[in-house]
Amino acid sequence: MTTKTPAGHRPKLLLIGANGQVGWELRRTLASVGEVIAASLEGEYGPTIDLMDAKALARLIEDSRPDALINAAAYTAVDKAESDRATAQRLNADAVGEMGALLAERGTPIIHYSTDFVFSGSLGRTYTEDDSPDPLNVYGETKLGGERALLDSGARALIFRTSWVYGARGANFLLTMRKLFREREELRVVDDQIGSPTWSRMLAEITAQVLHRVLRGDLDLDKVGGLYHLTGSGQVSWYGFASAILEASGARTNLIPIPSSEYQAPAKRPTFSVLDNGRFQETFGLAMPDWRLSLAQCLEEL
């Protein structure tokens, strides 16, 4: 079934998680697609939503009656999730399944984001959507649960797995490194975990382009709906990423590469979680730029 917005109708877009780093960018990029109803826990830009409350979620969807829902909310505290599984499960999995079930009844499209952490990184090559997930930690397990719950709900869904998201807002590696460069003369950074940094702005812009085509009726979600990988192009270690940030900042911090074994954290991380964007590019004719280019553009704004 193809979604097509009636002529003269400005689509209502329910954005959940509007205060997060991706949600903040989506508030701007989605404005060109339709009327954005920006819901968040704080309610700073629109309705307040507590995803721990299933009834509140149902009321929000009923009251807003959106033409599409974009879910940018998630429990992303990877280490904390190890001791707070119940909250991670609720936000990353159960609430996502409920969104899907509520929207399936209406035939309303939903876009949801997942993570490279659904994989262990032990495959030894770039991951495709056909590879079997094997998460190492609670965060990855619950995000995988959200994917499966949404797909099982029967909703007309697009799930974008992304990775190493950073931007000018929120808690992320880029902002953490810039802060530490100002405070420390020496910094030790893991060099044996490889992934693809993804700028939140680019992720939001491409999301808006795809959603616009869905609502215009150019894309049939019965044919193209499902799971896709969507990350910055290229790959780098955390040490390499930090080095690029350091070079651009002009700071004099001495960076020292270390193995993961020297970085003690409650949650295990995948060693090589680069995602293959080929299916997304082939289906939608869109490509994410190289991570270095996106980083340079993001730093220009900072």
HELIX and SHEET records of a PDB file:
HELIX    1   1 GLN A   21  THR A   29  1                                   9    
HELIX    2   2 LEU A   30  SER A   32  5                                   3    
HELIX    3   3 ALA A   54  SER A   64  1                                  11    
HELIX    4   4 VAL A   78  ALA A   81  1                                   4    
HELIX    5   5 ARG A   85  GLN A   89  1                                   5    
HELIX    6   6 ARG A   90  ASP A   94  3                                   5    
HELIX    7   7 ALA A   95  ALA A  104  1                                  10    
HELIX    8   8 ASP A  116  VAL A  118  5                                   3    
HELIX    9   9 VAL A  138  ASP A  152  1                                  15    
HELIX   10  10 PHE A  173  GLU A  183  1                                  11    
HELIX   11  11 SER A  200  ARG A  216  1                                  17    
HELIX   12  12 LEU A  221  VAL A  224  1                                   4    
HELIX   13  13 TRP A  238  SER A  249  1                                  12    
HELIX   14  14 SER A  260  GLU A  262  5                                   3    
HELIX   15  15 GLY A  278  PHE A  284  1                                   7    
HELIX   16  16 TRP A  291  GLU A  301  1                                  11    
SHEET    1   A 6 GLU A  35  ALA A  39  0                                        
SHEET    2   A 6 LYS A  12  ILE A  16  1                                        
SHEET    3   A 6 ALA A  68  ASN A  71  1                                        
SHEET    4   A 6 PRO A 109  THR A 115  1                                        
SHEET    5   A 6 ARG A 156  THR A 162  1                                        
SHEET    6   A 6 GLY A 226  HIS A 229  1                                        
SHEET    1   B 2 VAL A 165  TYR A 166  0                                        
SHEET    2   B 2 THR A 198  TRP A 199  1                                        
SHEET    1   C 2 GLU A 186  VAL A 190  0                                        
SHEET    2   C 2 ASN A 254  ILE A 258  1                                        
SHEET    1   D 2 ILE A 194  GLY A 195  0                                        
SHEET    2   D 2 VAL A 236  SER A 237 -1                                        
END                                                                             
